[in-house]
Amino acid sequence: MIFENEERAKHYLSVISYYRLSVYMLPFQFTDGSVRHHCFKKPIAFETVLRLYSFDRRIRLLSMDALERIEVAFRTVMMNCLTDKCGAFWLANADCFHDKNKRNTHAAMLEEIERQIDQQRSAPCIDHYYGKYSSPRIPPAWIVFEILPFGCVSRIYENLKRPFRKAIAEKFGVEESILQSWLHALSVLRNSCAHHSRVWNRKYPFKIKASSAFPELNGAERFYCLAMIINLLLKSIVQTPT
């Protein structure tokens, strides 16, 4: 590795750990497990690695901006759809859910919602509700959806009966099972971004569900395909001025 400015390199290594930066060196190194493992294939400047690190950071920031829009839109569409059909307290209505997955039952969902409520009693929306009402125990959906983690919201969608999932997915122009697969993938990406993990040049621990409508995404494991999903969903959310 070439250090054109050693003082600058020392500074960045003091505020960005070497271990964190080392993964951005891998594309320039042998990774075959031989005696040359982790040796550079050719001389590479420290600044090149630093630029890759900054590039990855910009990807995370752009992704978080897009994921916020998608998450807010998805929460709103699901909340509006179920509230229109089943009333404000549909989250407590077992008839809205199919409970096919034994680990993702309606009862387990209610326990998770109550746990989230207890942890966030100081949130203005939760504090206002319980300051004025003693029942029902679970507040209206539009209040609950303000505090639930996106992963929990995704699991609620997965456990809804198919007609509800279908109605929600139609708002985004995709099949309900495909949307569920996309939500899982984006939830993993969101967690990576929130924890400042690398998103560039990474193999993700899931496969996008196969779809004839989006063959280029079948079995995808890389960020490029996540970016395509983000782009497809944003087209159904963001309207450009006419």
C-alpha positions in Angstrom: 0.0 0.0 0.0 1.2 3.4 -0.9 0.9 6.3 1.6 1.3 9.6 -0.2 0.5 11.5 3.0 1.4 9.6 6.1 0.1 12.2 8.5 -3.3 12.2 6.8 -3.4 8.4 6.8 -2.6 8.4 10.6 -5.4 10.8 11.2 -8.0 8.7 9.4 -6.8 5.5 11.0 -7.3 7.3 14.4 -11.0 8.1 13.6 -11.9 5.1 11.3 -10.6 1.8 12.6 -8.2 -0.2 10.5 -10.5 -3.2 10.7 -13.4 -1.2 9.3 -11.3 0.1 6.4 -9.7 -3.3 5.7 -12.8 -4.7 4.0 -12.5 -1.9 1.4 -9.0 -3.3 0.6 -10.2 -6.8 -0.3 -11.0 -6.1 -4.0 -7.3 -5.2 -4.4 -5.9 -8.2 -2.6 -5.5 -11.9 -3.2 -8.2 -13.8 -1.3 -7.4 -17.3 -2.4 -6.2 -18.6 1.0 -2.7 -19.2 -0.3 0.6 -17.7 1.1 -0.2 -14.5 -0.8 -3.6 -14.2 0.9 -4.3 -10.5 1.7 -1.3 -9.4 -0.3 -2.0 -6.6 -2.7 -2.2 -7.6 -6.4 -0.5 -4.4 -7.3 0.5 -1.2 -5.4 -2.6 0.7 -4.3 -2.9 4.1 -2.7 -4.4 4.5 0.8 -6.4 7.4 -0.7 -8.1 5.0 -3.1 -9.3 2.9 -0.2 -10.5 6.0 1.6 -12.4 7.1 -1.4 -14.2 3.7 -1.5 -15.1 4.1 2.1 -16.5 7.6 1.4 -18.4 6.3 -1.6 -20.0 3.5 0.5 -21.0 6.1 3.1 -22.7 8.2 0.4 -24.6 5.1 -0.7 -25.8 4.5 2.8 -27.0 8.1 3.2 -28.9 8.0 -0.2 -30.4 4.6 0.7 -31.6 5.8 4.1 -33.3 8.8 2.4 -35.1 6.5 -0.1 -35.9 3.9 2.5 -37.5 6.5 4.8 -39.9 7.4 2.0 -40.7 3.8 1.2 -41.2 2.9 4.9 -43.5 5.8 5.6 -45.5 5.1 2.5 -45.8 1.4 3.3 -46.9 2.0 6.9 -49.5 4.6 5.6 -50.9 2.3 2.9 -51.2 -0.7 5.2 -52.7 1.4 8.1 -55.2 3.1 5.8 -56.2 -0.1 4.0 -56.9 -2.1 7.1 -58.5 0.8 9.0 -60.9 1.5 6.2 -61.9 -2.2 6.1 -61.7 -3.3 9.8 -61.7 -0.1 11.9 -59.2 1.8 14.0 -58.3 -1.2 16.3 -57.7 -3.8 13.6 -54.4 -4.8 15.1 -56.2 -6.5 18.0 -58.6 -8.2 15.6 -57.5 -11.8 15.1 -59.8 -12.2 12.1 -57.4 -10.0 10.0 -54.6 -12.5 10.3 -54.0 -16.1 9.1 -51.4 -17.3 11.6 -49.8 -19.8 9.2 -46.3 -19.2 10.5 -46.2 -20.5 14.1 -43.4 -18.0 15.0 -45.4 -15.1 13.6 -48.8 -15.5 15.1 -51.3 -12.8 16.0 -50.7 -13.5 19.7 -46.9 -13.1 19.3 -47.5 -9.9 17.3 -49.6 -8.4 20.1 -46.9 -9.3 22.7 -44.3 -7.5 20.5 -46.6 -4.4 20.1 -47.2 -4.2 23.8 -43.4 -4.5 24.4 -42.7 -1.7 22.0 -45.4 0.4 23.7 -44.0 -0.2 27.1 -40.5 0.7 25.9 -41.8 4.0 24.3 -44.3 5.2 26.8 -42.6 8.6 26.8 -43.3 9.0 23.0 -45.7 11.9 22.6 -48.3 9.8 20.7 -48.3 7.0 23.3 -48.2 9.4 26.2 -51.2 11.3 24.8 -53.3 8.2 24.2 -52.8 6.6 27.6 -53.2 10.0 29.3 -56.7 10.3 27.8 -57.8 6.6 27.4 -57.5 3.5 29.6 -58.9 1.1 26.9 -58.5 -0.5 24.5 -55.0 -1.6 25.6 -53.7 -1.4 22.0 -54.1 2.2 20.6 -55.4 2.9 17.1 -53.3 1.6 14.2 -52.1 5.1 13.2 -50.6 5.6 16.7 -49.0 2.1 16.9 -47.4 2.5 13.5 -45.6 5.6 14.6 -43.5 3.6 17.0 -43.1 0.1 15.5 -39.7 -0.9 14.0 -39.9 -1.5 10.2 -39.1 -5.2 10.7 -42.2 -5.6 13.0 -44.4 -3.8 10.4 -43.1 -6.1 7.7 -44.0 -9.2 9.8 -47.5 -7.8 10.4 -47.9 -7.5 6.7 -46.7 -11.1 6.2 -49.3 -12.4 8.7 -52.3 -10.5 7.2 -54.9 -12.5 5.3 -54.1 -12.6 1.6 -56.9 -10.2 0.4 -55.5 -7.5 2.7 -51.9 -8.1 1.5 -53.1 -8.1 -2.1 -54.9 -4.7 -1.7 -51.8 -3.2 -0.1 -49.4 -4.6 -2.8 -51.6 -3.2 -5.6 -50.9 0.3 -4.4 -47.2 -0.4 -5.2 -47.9 -2.2 -8.5 -46.4 -5.6 -7.4 -47.7 -9.0 -6.3 -48.3 -9.4 -2.6 -45.7 -12.3 -2.2 -43.1 -10.3 -4.2 -43.7 -7.2 -2.0 -43.1 -9.3 1.1 -39.8 -10.5 -0.3 -38.8 -7.0 -1.1 -39.7 -5.7 2.3 -37.6 -8.3 4.0 -34.6 -7.4 1.7 -35.1 -3.6 2.4 -35.4 -4.3 6.1 -31.9 -5.9 6.1 -30.5 -3.0 4.1 -32.1 -0.5 6.4 -30.4 -2.2 9.4 -27.1 -2.2 7.6 -27.4 1.5 6.9 -28.5 2.3 10.5 -25.5 0.5 11.9 -23.1 2.0 9.5 -22.3 -1.3 7.9 -20.8 -1.8 4.5 -23.5 -1.9 1.7 -21.1 -1.8 -1.3 -19.6 -5.0 -2.6 -21.4 -7.2 -0.1 -23.4 -10.4 -0.5 -26.6 -10.2 1.4 -28.1 -13.1 3.4 -31.3 -13.5 1.4 -32.5 -14.2 -2.1 -35.2 -12.1 -3.8 -38.3 -14.2 -4.6 -38.5 -15.2 -8.2 -41.0 -13.2 -10.3 -41.7 -13.3 -14.1 -42.4 -9.6 -13.8 -38.9 -8.8 -12.5 -36.7 -11.6 -13.8 -33.5 -9.5 -13.3 -34.1 -9.7 -9.6 -34.5 -13.5 -9.3 -32.1 -14.8 -6.7 -30.4 -11.5 -6.3 -28.0 -11.0 -3.4 -26.2 -7.7 -4.2 -26.8 -4.0 -3.6 -27.5 -3.3 -7.2 -30.7 -5.3 -7.1 -31.7 -3.6 -3.9 -31.2 -0.3 -5.6 -33.5 -1.5 -8.4 -36.2 -2.4 -5.9 -35.9 1.0 -4.3 -36.2 2.7 -7.7 -39.3 0.6 -8.6 -41.1 1.4 -5.3 -40.2 5.1 -5.4 -41.8 5.4 -8.8 -45.1 4.4 -7.2 -44.6 6.9 -4.3 -43.0 10.0 -5.5 -44.8 12.2 -8.0 -42.9 14.7 -10.1 -44.5 18.1 -10.7 -46.4 18.4 -14.0 
